[in-house]
Amino acid sequence: MLNFDEQRYLRIQTGALALENRLDQVIGSCLARGAENIFFLGTGGAAILMQPAVQLLQRQSRFPAFIESTAELLVTGSRNLTAKSIVVMPSLSGTTKESVALLEKIKTLGATVITLVGHEQTPLGKGGDHVFVNFAEDDTSCESFYLQSLIIALSVMKHRGEIANYDQLIGELTQLPGLLLDVKRSFEDQANGLAMRLANSNYHIITGAGNVWPAAFYYGMCILEEMQWIRARPVHASDFFHGTLELVEKNVSLFLLKGEDACRPLADRVESFAQNYTDQVSVIDTAAFDLPGVSAELRGLVSPILLAAVLERISAHLEVIRNHPLTTRRYYKRVAY
């Protein structure tokens, strides 16, 4: 595969799964002590990657789960955020400005803080009540954060008696790093073709629904906009027909991400419409990926992880085609803002 270290990838995703036992113990302890809700408080891309876990809890658990903008929460606060809250704070660098500032505020409330970081010797790496470290970099962090947050959500449901097959799902998850690597290999030729399509236009609509909508949002904002300076319009598939459809015409590029949860029909509806009006519809469907030994239930839960794996392959080709390294920035962490 182009510019890719397979063993490094396996180490990072296996490392995320290796945190499961301690994550489960911490969640169980918090609930036993009377925790009343859970907040997922990341910043930017890290916050987006928490959304599938929050969605899972909000739809399949009675335990209150919240996701908030750290920048807004610093200004507004929340009456639901108390000493009986569990707070999950992801940050790859461990130094994200808004998250560090919010951490100091949360500590005064007495909430239990779980930090998920790539580097321990950082403010978030040293500041959480329970710190979970799994080294990763931009090209591998999505899967790592998706996995860790999924484990947290499943653990909450396990300890509340809301799922009976936690051990089965975790057992299946342990196979995932190797399976993800196989999916990446099989996608390489397609990744190059999709990268060419992205490179050939400076504007793309990118959409999805359910637990893969965050993957569409993340890719449009954090990769195409931030790392490639390509104009993107991320829009949820359920909102597509309330404005964005009017932008679809011949030669307009639309990227559609399709997962395997209950919201898949929303993506099907966009596909049925758009293919009548533009010949630039690109579909990435997780149902096309072979995952031997993985149940239909888990496939539905890991669809965003699968998409993260293949979208990284597109990015690897895109930066070469455009001669624009993913690390190039004009403003991000380079100027005052």
C-alpha positions as CSV (number, residue, x, y, z in Angstrom):
1,M,0.0,0.0,0.0
2,L,1.1,3.5,-0.8
3,N,3.0,5.2,2.1
4,F,1.7,2.9,4.7
5,D,3.3,0.9,7.6
6,E,1.2,-2.1,8.2
7,Q,2.8,-3.2,11.4
8,R,2.5,0.3,12.9
9,Y,-1.2,0.3,12.1
10,L,-1.7,-3.1,13.7
11,R,0.1,-2.0,16.9
12,I,-2.0,1.1,17.2
13,Q,-5.4,-0.5,16.7
14,T,-4.5,-3.5,18.9
15,G,-3.3,-1.0,21.5
16,A,-6.7,0.7,21.5
17,L,-8.4,-2.7,22.1
18,A,-5.9,-3.6,24.8
19,L,-7.4,-0.7,26.9
20,E,-10.8,-2.5,27.1
21,N,-10.4,-4.3,30.4
22,R,-9.4,-1.2,32.3
23,L,-11.9,1.0,30.6
24,D,-14.6,-1.5,31.6
25,Q,-13.4,-1.5,35.2
26,V,-13.4,2.3,35.4
27,I,-16.9,2.6,33.9
28,G,-18.2,-0.2,36.2
29,S,-16.7,1.6,39.2
30,C,-18.2,5.0,38.3
31,L,-21.7,3.5,37.8
32,A,-21.4,1.6,41.1
33,R,-20.6,4.9,42.9
34,G,-23.8,6.5,41.5
35,A,-22.8,8.2,38.3
36,E,-25.8,9.9,36.8
37,N,-24.7,10.7,33.2
38,I,-21.8,10.7,30.8
39,F,-20.4,13.6,28.8
40,F,-18.2,13.2,25.7
41,L,-16.2,16.4,25.5
42,G,-13.7,16.5,22.7
43,T,-12.7,19.4,20.4
44,G,-12.8,19.5,16.6
45,G,-12.1,16.1,15.0
46,A,-11.8,14.3,18.3
47,A,-15.3,15.4,19.2
48,I,-16.7,14.2,15.9
49,L,-15.2,10.8,16.5
50,M,-17.2,10.4,19.8
51,Q,-20.5,10.9,18.1
52,P,-21.3,7.2,17.2
53,A,-20.8,6.2,20.8
54,V,-23.0,8.9,22.0
55,Q,-25.6,8.0,19.4
56,L,-25.5,4.4,20.5
57,L,-26.1,5.3,24.1
58,Q,-28.9,7.8,23.3
59,R,-30.8,5.3,21.2
60,Q,-30.2,2.0,23.1
61,S,-29.6,3.0,26.7
62,R,-31.6,4.9,29.3
63,F,-28.3,6.3,30.8
64,P,-28.2,10.0,29.9
65,A,-25.4,10.7,27.4
66,F,-24.4,14.2,26.2
67,I,-22.0,15.6,23.7
68,E,-21.1,19.3,23.8
69,S,-18.8,21.7,22.1
70,T,-15.9,22.4,24.5
71,A,-15.7,26.0,23.4
72,E,-19.4,26.6,24.1
73,L,-19.4,24.7,27.3
74,L,-16.6,26.9,28.6
75,V,-18.8,29.9,28.1
76,T,-22.3,28.4,29.0
77,G,-21.7,25.6,31.4
78,S,-24.4,22.9,31.8
79,R,-26.6,22.1,34.8
80,N,-26.3,18.4,33.8
81,L,-22.5,18.4,34.3
82,T,-22.0,17.7,38.0
83,A,-19.9,15.8,40.5
84,K,-21.9,12.7,39.5
85,S,-21.0,13.0,35.8
86,I,-18.5,10.8,33.9
87,V,-16.6,13.0,31.5
88,V,-14.7,11.5,28.5
89,M,-12.2,13.8,27.0
90,P,-10.3,12.6,23.8
91,S,-7.3,14.5,22.5
92,L,-4.6,13.0,20.3
93,S,-2.1,15.6,21.2
94,G,-3.2,15.9,24.8
95,T,-2.7,19.7,24.5
96,T,-5.9,20.9,22.7
97,K,-6.4,24.4,24.0
98,E,-10.2,24.3,24.6
99,S,-10.1,20.9,26.1
100,V,-7.3,21.8,28.5
101,A,-9.2,24.9,29.7
102,L,-12.4,22.9,30.1
103,L,-10.6,20.2,32.1
104,E,-9.6,22.7,34.7
105,K,-13.2,23.9,35.0
106,I,-14.5,20.3,35.3
107,K,-12.1,19.4,38.0
108,T,-13.6,22.1,40.2
109,L,-17.0,20.4,39.8
110,G,-15.7,17.0,41.0
111,A,-16.8,15.0,38.0
112,T,-14.8,11.9,37.1
113,V,-12.7,12.6,34.1
114,I,-11.5,9.9,31.7
115,T,-8.9,11.2,29.2
116,L,-8.1,9.4,26.0
117,V,-4.8,10.6,24.6
118,G,-1.9,9.7,22.3
119,H,0.8,11.2,24.6
120,E,0.9,10.9,28.4
121,Q,3.3,13.7,29.3
122,T,0.7,16.4,28.3
123,P,-1.9,18.4,30.2
124,L,-4.7,16.0,29.4
125,G,-2.4,13.0,29.7
126,K,-1.6,14.0,33.3
127,G,-4.8,15.7,34.2
128,G,-7.5,13.0,34.0
129,D,-8.6,11.0,36.9
130,H,-8.2,7.9,34.7
131,V,-5.8,8.4,31.8
132,F,-5.8,6.0,28.8
133,V,-2.8,6.4,26.5
134,N,-2.6,4.8,23.0
135,F,0.0,6.4,20.7
136,A,-1.4,7.3,17.3
137,E,-1.0,9.9,14.6
138,D,-3.4,11.6,12.3
139,D,-3.6,8.7,9.8
140,T,-4.4,6.1,12.5
141,S,-6.2,8.0,15.3
142,C,-9.8,7.8,13.9
143,E,-10.0,4.0,14.3
144,S,-8.3,4.2,17.7
145,F,-10.8,6.8,19.1
146,Y,-13.8,5.1,17.5
147,L,-12.8,1.8,19.2
148,Q,-12.2,3.3,22.6
149,S,-15.4,5.3,22.6
150,L,-17.4,2.2,21.4
151,I,-15.9,0.1,24.3
152,I,-17.0,2.8,26.8
153,A,-20.6,2.9,25.4
154,L,-20.9,-0.9,25.4
155,S,-19.5,-1.0,28.9
156,V,-22.1,1.4,30.2
157,M,-24.8,-0.7,28.7
158,K,-23.2,-3.9,30.1
159,H,-23.1,-2.6,33.7
160,R,-26.7,-1.4,33.5
161,G,-27.9,-4.7,32.2
162,E,-28.9,-3.3,28.9
163,I,-26.9,-5.8,26.8
164,A,-26.3,-9.4,27.5
165,N,-23.6,-10.1,24.8
166,Y,-20.8,-7.7,25.8
167,D,-18.2,-10.4,26.0
168,Q,-19.2,-11.7,22.5
169,L,-18.9,-8.3,20.9
170,I,-15.6,-7.6,22.5
171,G,-14.3,-11.0,21.4
172,E,-15.3,-10.1,17.8
173,L,-13.7,-6.7,18.1
174,T,-10.3,-8.3,18.9
175,Q,-10.3,-9.6,15.3
176,L,-10.8,-6.2,13.8
177,P,-7.2,-4.8,13.5
178,G,-6.3,-7.6,11.1
179,L,-9.6,-7.4,9.2
180,L,-9.2,-3.7,8.8
181,L,-5.8,-4.2,7.3
182,D,-7.3,-6.7,4.8
183,V,-10.0,-4.2,3.9
184,K,-7.4,-1.5,3.3
185,R,-5.4,-3.8,1.0
186,S,-8.5,-4.7,-1.0
187,F,-9.5,-1.1,-1.4
188,E,-6.2,0.3,-2.7
189,D,-7.1,0.5,-6.4
190,Q,-10.5,2.0,-5.6
191,A,-8.9,4.5,-3.3
192,N,-6.6,5.8,-6.1
193,G,-9.6,6.3,-8.4
194,L,-11.6,8.1,-5.7
195,A,-8.6,10.3,-4.9
196,M,-8.4,11.2,-8.6
197,R,-12.1,12.3,-8.5
198,L,-11.5,14.4,-5.4
199,A,-8.4,16.0,-7.0
200,N,-10.3,16.9,-10.2
201,S,-12.8,19.2,-8.5
202,N,-12.4,21.9,-5.8
203,Y,-16.0,21.3,-4.5
204,H,-17.6,18.2,-3.1
205,I,-20.8,17.4,-1.3
206,I,-20.2,14.6,1.2
207,T,-23.0,12.9,3.1
208,G,-24.1,9.9,5.2
209,A,-26.6,9.0,7.9
210,G,-26.7,7.2,11.2
211,N,-23.4,6.3,12.8
212,V,-21.5,7.0,9.6
213,W,-22.6,10.6,9.3
214,P,-19.7,11.6,11.7
215,A,-17.3,9.9,9.2
216,A,-18.6,12.1,6.4
217,F,-18.5,15.2,8.6
218,Y,-15.0,14.4,9.8
219,Y,-13.6,13.7,6.3
220,G,-15.1,16.8,4.8
221,M,-13.9,19.2,7.5
222,C,-10.7,17.7,8.9
223,I,-9.3,16.1,5.7
224,L,-10.6,17.8,2.6
225,E,-10.9,21.3,4.2
226,E,-8.1,21.4,6.8
227,M,-5.5,19.1,5.2
228,Q,-6.2,19.6,1.5
229,W,-7.8,23.0,1.2
230,I,-10.6,21.5,-0.9
231,R,-14.0,23.1,-0.4
232,A,-16.4,20.5,1.0
233,R,-20.1,20.6,2.0
234,P,-20.7,17.9,4.6
235,V,-24.5,17.5,5.0
236,H,-26.5,14.8,6.9
237,A,-28.5,12.6,4.5
238,S,-31.7,13.5,6.4
239,D,-31.0,17.2,5.7
240,F,-30.0,16.7,2.1
241,F,-33.5,17.2,0.8
242,H,-34.0,20.4,2.8
243,G,-31.5,22.6,0.8
244,T,-28.5,20.8,-0.5
245,L,-30.4,18.9,-3.2
246,E,-30.7,22.2,-5.2
247,L,-26.9,22.3,-5.6
248,V,-26.9,19.0,-7.5
249,E,-26.4,19.3,-11.2
250,K,-24.2,17.8,-14.0
251,N,-20.6,17.4,-12.9
252,V,-21.2,18.2,-9.2
253,S,-19.3,15.7,-7.1
254,L,-21.2,13.9,-4.4
255,F,-19.5,11.4,-2.0
256,L,-22.0,9.2,-0.2
257,L,-20.9,7.0,2.8
258,K,-23.2,4.1,3.5
259,G,-23.2,2.1,6.7
260,E,-25.1,-0.9,8.0
261,D,-27.3,0.5,10.7
262,A,-31.0,1.3,10.7
263,C,-30.4,4.6,9.0
264,R,-29.1,3.1,5.8
265,P,-32.4,3.8,3.9
266,L,-31.7,7.6,4.3
267,A,-28.5,7.1,2.3
268,D,-30.2,5.0,-0.3
269,R,-32.7,7.8,-0.8
270,V,-29.9,10.3,-1.5
271,E,-28.2,7.9,-3.9
272,S,-31.5,7.3,-5.8
273,F,-32.0,11.0,-6.3
274,A,-28.5,12.2,-7.1
275,Q,-27.7,9.6,-9.7
276,N,-30.4,11.1,-11.9
277,Y,-28.8,14.5,-12.0
278,T,-25.1,14.1,-11.8
279,D,-22.6,11.5,-13.1
280,Q,-20.2,12.3,-10.3
281,V,-21.8,10.1,-7.5
282,S,-19.2,8.2,-5.5
283,V,-20.5,5.6,-3.1
284,I,-18.4,3.9,-0.4
285,D,-20.5,1.1,1.2
286,T,-19.3,-0.8,4.2
287,A,-21.5,-3.7,3.2
288,A,-19.1,-4.4,0.4
289,F,-16.2,-5.2,2.8
290,D,-15.6,-8.8,3.8
291,L,-15.4,-9.3,7.6
292,P,-15.3,-13.0,8.3
293,G,-16.3,-13.9,11.9
294,V,-18.0,-10.6,12.5
295,S,-21.7,-10.6,13.3
296,A,-24.3,-8.4,11.6
297,E,-24.8,-6.6,14.9
298,L,-21.1,-5.7,15.3
299,R,-20.9,-4.8,11.6
300,G,-23.5,-2.2,12.2
301,L,-21.5,-0.8,15.1
302,V,-18.1,-0.7,13.4
303,S,-19.2,0.8,10.1
304,P,-17.6,4.2,10.9
305,I,-14.3,2.4,11.8
306,L,-14.4,0.6,8.4
307,L,-14.9,3.9,6.7
308,A,-12.1,5.5,8.6
309,A,-9.8,2.8,7.4
310,V,-10.6,3.2,3.7
311,L,-10.8,7.0,3.7
312,E,-7.3,7.0,5.0
313,R,-6.3,5.1,1.9
314,I,-8.0,7.8,-0.3
315,S,-6.1,10.5,1.6
316,A,-2.8,8.8,1.1
317,H,-3.3,8.9,-2.7
318,L,-4.8,12.3,-2.7
319,E,-1.8,14.1,-1.1
320,V,0.5,12.5,-3.7
321,I,-1.8,13.3,-6.7
322,R,-2.2,16.9,-5.6
323,N,1.4,17.3,-4.3
324,H,-0.1,18.6,-1.1
325,P,1.1,16.8,2.1
326,L,-1.6,16.2,4.7
327,T,0.6,18.0,7.2
328,T,0.7,21.3,5.3
329,R,-1.2,24.1,7.0
330,R,-1.6,27.9,6.5
331,Y,-3.1,28.9,9.8
332,Y,-3.8,25.8,12.0
333,K,-1.4,26.0,15.0
334,R,0.8,28.4,12.9
335,V,-0.8,31.8,13.6
336,A,-2.7,33.4,16.5
337,Y,-6.4,32.8,16.5
